[in-house]
Amino acid sequence: MKKITVFFLGVLFLMVSMIGHGEGFSISVTPNIPDNQQGDSRSMYNIRMNPSETKTYKLIIHNSGEIEKKVEVMIVNASTLAEGVIDKSDPKARMVKGAKNKLTDLTTLNENEVIVRADSSREVRFTITAPKEEIQGIVLGGIYVIDKNESLESEDKQDGGMSIHNQMGYPVEIMLSTSKKQVKAKLDLEEVKVGQYGGHPSLEVPIQNINSNIIPDLKVQTKIYKKGSTKLLIEKTKGDNQLAPQAIFPYQVQLSENKLLPGKYQAYIKATSEYGEWEWNRDFTVTNDEAKKINERTIQEPLSYLKYYLIGGGIVIFLIIVYLIIKVRKLSKKVNE
C-alpha cells in the first residue's frame, strides 16, 4: 500500500508540474504580514489581538498567467480529516456543537469574488473583530482562494457521458489568539456510526475536540467485540493524529474487507496524548437492512497493483501529450509573431 501511495504522489506531482507550466495553474497567494504577527513564519497569519479589537488584514493574489482570472475568496474554519490531519480548505468544516469564536463568525471579507488581470496582482482585505472575552487558546482557520477558471472538465452530452469539474484552491492559514493562556484539553465522543469509508464497511468514531486548542500526536486505539462476548473481533491503533480546535475528528475503523455481518457490537476506544487520556465504551447495532445496503456498495474485488500502475501510467501519458500540445501551440504562436 505504501508503494501505491508513493507512486500516486509522484503522479500527482507530475500532473501539477506539467500543467503548471501551461496556462493552467498560474494563481498564487501571499500573506501581507501585519505588525501583530507572532513568530517568524511568512506563509501564514499568526496574529495576536486584544479583546474587542478590530483590525484589517491584506492578502495578495498573484496571476502569472496570460489571461485574467476570476477568483473566489472565502473564510473557513479549520477541520480535522478522517486521516488525522488538520485542513483549512473546507467551507463546511465539521465543528463541535456550540463551538465559540469560530473564525467565520469573527471575520468579514471586503470582496468574495475578484478579477485578477493577466500578469498582475490583486489585494484582498479581510477584517477580524476579536471577541470581548479573552480567548482561552486559539482560533484556527484560513482564507481560501479558488481559481474559477482553473479546472479540468470533460463533458459528452450526446453520449450521456459523465461531466467532471474540479477547481484548484489555495488556503492560507489564520491563527488568532488574544493571550498566551491555554485551556486544558478536553475530548468527548459522539455516538459511533456504521457506514462506508474507502469502499469498505466502517465504523465512524467521531472524537470531539471541545476546547480551543490543537491536540497534536493523538493516538487512538479501538477494540470491537460482539455484544456480550470477550472475544476480540477487530483491533486498530492509529497514532500521529492532529486535531483542530473545536472540530470533530471522524476517525474510521474498517469492519470488514467485503461483507458486513448484522448483529450487536461493542466498541472500546482509548485516546492518548501528552495532554491527557480518554476512554469510551459505545454499543452499536448493524441491522439486516444496513448490512445489505452497505454490502451492495462495498468494493468486492480491490484493484491489483498492476491495475493501479496501468491507470497511473495512462494518466502520465495523457498529461505528457497535453503538455506537448501546449508547448507546440506556444512555439507556433511565437513563430507567427
C-alpha positions as CSV (number, residue, x, y, z in Angstrom):
1,M,0.0,0.0,0.0
2,K,2.9,2.4,0.8
3,K,4.3,1.8,-2.7
4,I,1.0,2.6,-4.3
5,T,0.8,5.8,-2.2
6,V,4.3,6.9,-3.2
7,F,3.5,6.1,-6.8
8,F,0.4,8.2,-6.9
9,L,2.0,11.1,-5.1
10,G,4.6,11.0,-7.8
11,V,1.9,11.0,-10.5
12,L,0.1,13.9,-8.7
13,F,3.4,15.9,-8.6
14,L,4.0,15.3,-12.3
15,M,0.4,16.4,-13.1
16,V,0.8,19.7,-11.2
17,S,4.3,20.3,-12.6
18,M,3.4,19.7,-16.3
19,I,0.0,21.5,-16.2
20,G,1.5,24.3,-14.1
21,H,3.9,25.1,-17.0
22,G,1.0,25.7,-19.3
23,E,-1.7,28.3,-19.0
24,G,-3.4,26.4,-16.2
25,F,-2.2,26.8,-12.6
26,S,-1.0,30.4,-12.6
27,I,-2.5,31.7,-9.3
28,S,-0.5,32.1,-6.1
29,V,-1.2,33.8,-2.8
30,T,1.0,35.7,-0.4
31,P,0.0,37.0,3.1
32,N,0.8,40.7,3.8
33,I,2.4,40.1,7.2
34,P,0.9,42.5,9.8
35,D,2.6,44.3,12.7
36,N,0.9,42.0,15.2
37,Q,2.4,38.8,13.7
38,Q,3.7,36.2,16.1
39,G,6.7,34.1,15.2
40,D,8.9,34.1,12.1
41,S,6.5,32.4,9.6
42,R,5.8,34.5,6.4
43,S,3.5,32.0,4.8
44,M,0.6,32.3,7.3
45,Y,-1.1,34.7,9.6
46,N,-0.2,34.1,13.3
47,I,-1.8,37.1,14.9
48,R,-2.3,38.3,18.4
49,M,-5.1,40.8,19.1
50,N,-6.6,42.5,22.1
51,P,-10.2,41.6,23.2
52,S,-12.8,43.6,21.2
53,E,-10.1,44.9,18.8
54,T,-10.9,45.3,15.1
55,K,-8.2,45.1,12.5
56,T,-8.0,44.8,8.8
57,Y,-5.5,42.4,7.1
58,K,-4.4,42.0,3.5
59,L,-3.8,39.1,1.2
60,I,-2.0,39.4,-2.2
61,I,-3.3,37.2,-5.1
62,H,-0.8,36.9,-8.0
63,N,-1.7,35.9,-11.5
64,S,1.4,34.9,-13.5
65,G,-0.7,33.7,-16.5
66,E,-1.5,35.3,-19.8
67,I,-5.3,35.6,-19.2
68,E,-7.3,37.3,-16.5
69,K,-8.7,35.0,-13.7
70,K,-11.9,35.1,-11.8
71,V,-11.1,34.2,-8.2
72,E,-13.5,33.4,-5.3
73,V,-12.4,34.2,-1.8
74,M,-13.8,32.7,1.4
75,I,-13.1,32.4,5.1
76,V,-13.1,28.8,6.5
77,N,-12.8,27.2,9.9
78,A,-10.2,24.5,10.5
79,S,-11.4,20.9,10.4
80,T,-9.9,17.5,11.1
81,L,-10.0,15.0,8.3
82,A,-10.6,11.3,8.7
83,E,-6.9,10.7,8.0
84,G,-6.0,12.6,11.2
85,V,-4.7,15.8,9.6
86,I,-5.9,19.4,10.0
87,D,-7.4,21.1,7.0
88,K,-8.1,24.8,6.3
89,S,-10.0,24.5,3.0
90,D,-13.4,23.0,3.8
91,P,-16.2,25.6,3.9
92,K,-18.3,23.0,5.7
93,A,-15.9,22.2,8.5
94,R,-17.4,19.8,11.0
95,M,-17.4,21.6,14.3
96,V,-18.5,20.6,17.8
97,K,-22.0,21.7,18.8
98,G,-21.9,25.1,20.4
99,A,-18.4,26.0,19.1
100,K,-17.5,29.5,20.2
101,N,-15.3,32.1,18.5
102,K,-15.3,30.5,15.1
103,L,-13.1,32.3,12.5
104,T,-16.1,32.6,10.2
105,D,-18.1,34.5,12.8
106,L,-15.2,36.9,13.6
107,T,-14.1,37.7,10.1
108,T,-15.6,39.6,7.2
109,L,-14.3,40.0,3.6
110,N,-14.4,43.2,1.6
111,E,-14.9,41.1,-1.5
112,N,-16.0,37.5,-2.1
113,E,-15.1,37.4,-5.8
114,V,-12.4,39.4,-7.7
115,I,-10.9,39.6,-11.1
116,V,-7.1,39.4,-11.3
117,R,-5.7,40.6,-14.6
118,A,-3.0,38.8,-16.5
119,D,0.5,39.0,-15.2
120,S,-0.6,41.2,-12.2
121,S,-1.5,41.1,-8.6
122,R,-4.7,42.0,-6.6
123,E,-5.1,42.9,-3.0
124,V,-7.9,41.4,-0.9
125,R,-8.8,42.7,2.5
126,F,-10.5,41.0,5.4
127,T,-11.4,42.3,8.8
128,I,-11.2,40.4,12.1
129,T,-13.0,41.6,15.3
130,A,-11.7,39.8,18.4
131,P,-14.3,38.6,20.9
132,K,-14.9,40.7,24.0
133,E,-13.8,37.8,26.3
134,E,-10.2,36.7,26.2
135,I,-9.7,33.6,24.0
136,Q,-8.6,30.6,26.1
137,G,-6.4,29.0,23.4
138,I,-6.5,29.8,19.7
139,V,-8.9,30.3,16.8
140,L,-7.8,28.4,13.7
141,G,-8.9,28.5,10.1
142,G,-7.9,30.1,6.9
143,I,-8.6,32.3,3.9
144,Y,-9.3,30.1,1.0
145,V,-8.8,31.2,-2.6
146,I,-10.4,29.3,-5.5
147,D,-9.5,29.9,-9.2
148,K,-12.8,29.7,-11.0
149,N,-11.1,29.4,-14.4
150,E,-8.6,26.7,-13.3
151,S,-10.3,23.4,-13.8
152,L,-10.2,20.1,-15.7
153,E,-13.5,19.5,-17.4
154,S,-14.8,16.7,-19.6
155,E,-18.3,16.6,-21.0
156,D,-20.1,14.4,-23.6
157,K,-23.8,15.4,-23.7
158,Q,-24.6,13.4,-26.9
159,D,-23.5,10.1,-25.5
160,G,-24.8,10.9,-22.0
161,G,-21.2,10.8,-20.7
162,M,-20.0,11.9,-17.3
163,S,-19.1,15.6,-16.7
164,I,-16.1,16.1,-14.4
165,H,-15.3,19.5,-13.0
166,N,-12.5,20.2,-10.4
167,Q,-11.3,23.6,-9.3
168,M,-8.0,24.3,-7.6
169,G,-7.9,26.1,-4.2
170,Y,-5.2,27.9,-2.3
171,P,-5.5,28.0,1.5
172,V,-3.6,30.4,3.7
173,E,-3.7,29.6,7.5
174,I,-5.0,32.1,10.0
175,M,-4.2,31.5,13.7
176,L,-5.7,34.1,16.1
177,S,-5.0,34.5,19.8
178,T,-5.6,37.2,22.4
179,S,-3.2,35.9,25.1
180,K,-0.8,33.1,25.8
181,K,-3.3,31.4,28.1
182,Q,-4.2,27.8,27.2
183,V,-7.2,25.9,28.4
184,K,-7.0,22.3,29.5
185,A,-7.6,19.8,26.7
186,K,-11.0,18.1,26.6
187,L,-12.1,15.3,24.3
188,D,-15.5,13.7,24.0
189,L,-17.1,11.2,21.7
190,E,-20.3,11.4,19.7
191,E,-22.3,8.2,19.0
192,V,-20.4,5.8,16.8
193,K,-22.0,5.2,13.3
194,V,-21.8,2.3,10.9
195,G,-21.2,3.3,7.3
196,Q,-18.7,3.0,4.5
197,Y,-15.3,4.5,4.0
198,G,-12.8,3.9,1.2
199,G,-15.2,1.4,-0.4
200,H,-15.4,-0.9,2.7
201,P,-17.7,-1.2,5.7
202,S,-16.5,1.0,8.5
203,L,-17.3,2.4,11.9
204,E,-17.0,6.1,12.3
205,V,-15.7,7.1,15.7
206,P,-16.3,10.9,15.9
207,I,-14.0,12.3,18.5
208,Q,-14.8,15.9,19.6
209,N,-12.0,18.3,20.5
210,I,-14.2,20.5,22.8
211,N,-11.8,23.4,23.6
212,S,-9.8,26.0,21.6
213,N,-6.5,24.2,21.3
214,I,-4.7,21.9,18.9
215,I,-4.2,18.4,20.1
216,P,-1.0,17.0,18.5
217,D,0.2,13.4,18.3
218,L,-3.1,11.8,19.4
219,K,-3.1,8.0,19.4
220,V,-6.4,6.3,19.1
221,Q,-6.8,2.6,19.9
222,T,-10.1,0.8,19.0
223,K,-11.2,-2.7,20.0
224,I,-14.5,-4.2,18.8
225,Y,-16.3,-7.1,20.3
226,K,-19.5,-9.0,19.7
227,K,-22.0,-7.7,22.4
228,G,-21.8,-9.8,25.5
229,S,-18.6,-11.6,24.4
230,T,-14.9,-11.1,25.4
231,K,-13.6,-12.4,22.0
232,L,-11.8,-9.6,20.2
233,L,-13.0,-9.2,16.6
234,I,-11.2,-6.1,15.4
235,E,-8.3,-4.0,16.9
236,K,-6.9,-0.9,15.3
237,T,-4.4,1.6,16.6
238,K,-3.5,4.9,14.8
239,G,-1.1,7.4,16.0
240,D,0.2,10.9,15.0
241,N,-3.3,12.4,14.6
242,Q,-3.6,16.2,14.7
243,L,-7.0,17.6,16.0
244,A,-8.1,21.1,15.1
245,P,-9.7,23.3,17.8
246,Q,-13.4,22.7,18.4
247,A,-13.5,20.3,15.5
248,I,-14.7,16.7,15.1
249,F,-12.3,14.0,14.1
250,P,-14.3,11.5,12.1
251,Y,-11.9,8.6,12.8
252,Q,-12.7,5.4,10.7
253,V,-12.3,1.8,11.7
254,Q,-12.7,-0.8,8.9
255,L,-15.1,-3.5,10.0
256,S,-14.7,-5.9,7.1
257,E,-12.9,-6.4,3.8
258,N,-16.0,-7.4,1.9
259,K,-19.2,-8.4,3.8
260,L,-20.6,-6.7,6.9
261,L,-22.5,-9.1,9.2
262,P,-25.6,-7.8,11.1
263,G,-25.6,-8.0,14.9
264,K,-25.0,-6.2,18.1
265,Y,-21.4,-5.0,18.9
266,Q,-19.4,-3.0,21.4
267,A,-16.6,-0.7,20.7
268,Y,-13.9,0.3,23.3
269,I,-12.0,3.4,22.3
270,K,-8.9,4.9,24.1
271,A,-7.3,8.2,23.0
272,T,-4.0,9.3,24.5
273,S,-1.7,12.3,24.0
274,E,0.7,14.4,26.1
275,Y,-2.3,16.4,27.1
276,G,-4.4,13.6,28.6
277,E,-6.0,10.2,28.3
278,W,-9.7,9.4,27.5
279,E,-11.7,6.2,27.3
280,W,-15.2,5.4,26.0
281,N,-17.4,2.3,25.5
282,R,-20.0,2.5,22.8
283,D,-22.6,-0.1,21.8
284,F,-23.8,-0.2,18.2
285,T,-26.1,-2.4,16.1
286,V,-25.9,-3.4,12.5
287,T,-29.4,-4.2,11.2
288,N,-30.1,-6.5,8.3
289,D,-31.1,-3.6,6.1
290,E,-28.0,-1.6,7.0
291,A,-25.7,-4.6,6.3
292,K,-27.5,-5.2,2.9
293,K,-27.2,-1.6,1.8
294,I,-23.5,-1.3,2.8
295,N,-22.6,-4.7,1.3
296,E,-24.2,-3.7,-2.0
297,R,-21.9,-0.6,-2.2
298,T,-18.8,-2.4,-1.0
299,I,-15.8,-3.0,-3.3
300,Q,-15.8,-6.8,-3.7
301,E,-12.6,-7.1,-5.7
302,P,-10.0,-4.5,-4.8
303,L,-7.8,-3.4,-7.7
304,S,-4.5,-5.2,-8.0
305,Y,-1.1,-3.4,-8.0
306,L,-0.9,-4.0,-11.8
307,K,-4.1,-2.2,-12.4
308,Y,-3.0,0.7,-10.3
309,Y,0.2,1.1,-12.3
310,L,-1.7,0.8,-15.6
311,I,-4.1,3.5,-14.6
312,G,-1.3,5.8,-13.3
313,G,0.7,5.2,-16.5
314,G,-2.3,6.1,-18.7
315,I,-2.7,9.3,-16.7
316,V,1.0,10.2,-17.2
317,I,0.9,9.5,-20.9
318,F,-2.2,11.6,-21.3
319,L,-0.6,14.5,-19.4
320,I,2.6,14.3,-21.5
321,I,0.5,14.6,-24.7
322,V,-1.3,17.6,-23.3
323,Y,2.0,19.2,-22.2
324,L,3.5,18.7,-25.7
325,I,0.4,20.1,-27.4
326,I,0.6,23.3,-25.2
327,K,4.3,23.7,-26.0
328,V,3.8,23.3,-29.7
329,R,1.0,25.8,-29.8
330,K,3.1,28.3,-27.8
331,L,6.0,27.8,-30.2
332,S,3.8,28.2,-33.2
333,K,2.4,31.4,-31.8
334,K,5.9,32.9,-31.3
335,V,7.0,31.9,-34.8
336,N,3.9,33.5,-36.3
337,E,4.5,36.7,-34.4
